[in-house]
């Protein structure tokens, strides 16, 4: 049985294996490395579209529960232990995948658990941000995002060199186990989270560890006076103060538009070179190149200016994609594909910077749960994008038109958003009010808290 999808009208829509002798024209190759391995593992199912939609929906449902629940768990029980639990759940999901080769139901359950783990791990960015010294936060953010691209490269190579789906799953677990050991044995709990939960001894021990690692000193008595403490939930972002509500709704729309623009432009890139494996490797290398661009762009232009520049770039890219010019400029690349590829790169830069900007705007007390809400909103954008592409059949270029509207709207909205560069990291909602209203304390390099817990400029130094 060939590991490809059956398109013959003679196939019914049941879940039975296709046992008919079909001509070569009744088959077509899968569109991704993951789909290829999935089909080869489960052989050929009649009505395969239903299967693929089911596992996609299962992952999304799991992700929504994971990102929303994970944010609350991170804020309530701590960053470190929830990070370890999230990666352990991911290992469980992968092992279930490995044992589901002949049972689709087990595969669907494993994919749901994988989505939950993906949602929980998505909130780990708050943990990384709170542990990173201010002048290295931009660099840490780009390094964190770089790992996604490296992981995709790793998956592509495994899919190419190994035929067995269980073997691939087992090899995927190994890097995760290494990460779990590093986090559990080496990294401390977030100092900000410990202070907010009255773990003062652990707070100073953790902060001292971070300070020594970053070669920065701090005074125990002085740091206590610079931190604020309060109890709040993520819902407070929608009710606390007008300036906070405005910032919250602007970020919600920004996350939705970032995801929609990224996927809306990605779907128009199509196949670039060779087979599905070489295409995935090329895309990963493009994403790897994006990280240094992101780092220096944010460093030179600051957060808000860089985000607005990306908005303009996506606007121009979408406008060019609407130009009816089909002649190839390079072999296999016409004007629309080149513009869509550049737009996708800009959308990736925008997405990564929104991630960094959001965790810098949100206060520690609701940082993880708030990030979960915004990330869930981004998922809505990724769900809408494929349907809009289909709608092009009835109204050409509607996807590019929506990208135009979203890009220019975000550009306008960010005109009134606060710059987080050189500002203290907010701990409470009152701190967030000061930040968004331009009253936040500026980093002067003298405060001990400023050196350890704030958005210090990437080229400054702390004493």
Order of alpha helices (4+ residues) and beta strands (2+ residues): beta-beta-alpha-alpha-alpha-alpha-alpha-alpha-alpha-alpha-alpha-alpha-alpha-alpha-alpha-beta-beta-alpha-alpha-alpha-alpha-alpha
